[in-house]
Amino acid sequence: MNYEIHPDDAEDHTHGTPQQEAQKEMIQIYGLEKHDHEWILTDYDVWVKNPYFTGVPTNIHPEDDFR
């Protein structure tokens, strides 16, 4: 038997973990739907800038307190 692995049959490890891929997908979907929101709160309780934001950026993090 020939057990050689052809490069086309090898797994592609250039992507992140399934959790990272799911988070990227969630950011993409939510960002496209809510393009007026500058920040997105992920399932991991992490704020990320919305890559599809179309408003005027404030660059103020949602957890910054300016009282």
Backbone hydrogen bonds, N-H to C=O, Kabsch-Sander energy under -0.5 kcal/mol:
donor,donor_aa,acceptor,acceptor_aa,energy
3,Y,1,M,-0.7
6,H,4,E,-0.6
9,D,6,H,-2.2
10,A,6,H,-0.8
10,A,7,P,-0.5
13,H,11,E,-0.8
21,E,17,T,-2.6
22,A,18,P,-2.3
23,Q,19,Q,-2.2
24,K,20,Q,-2.4
25,E,21,E,-2.2
26,M,22,A,-2.5
27,I,23,Q,-2.5
28,Q,24,K,-2.2
29,I,25,E,-2.8
30,Y,26,M,-2.9
31,G,27,I,-2.5
32,L,28,Q,-2.1
33,E,29,I,-2.0
34,K,30,Y,-3.0
35,H,32,L,-0.6
37,H,34,K,-2.3
38,E,36,D,-0.5
40,I,48,V,-2.9
42,T,40,I,-0.7
42,T,46,V,-2.8
45,D,42,T,-1.7
48,V,40,I,-2.4
50,N,38,E,-3.0
53,F,50,N,-1.6
54,T,35,H,-2.3
61,H,59,N,-0.6
64,D,61,H,-2.0
66,F,64,D,-0.6
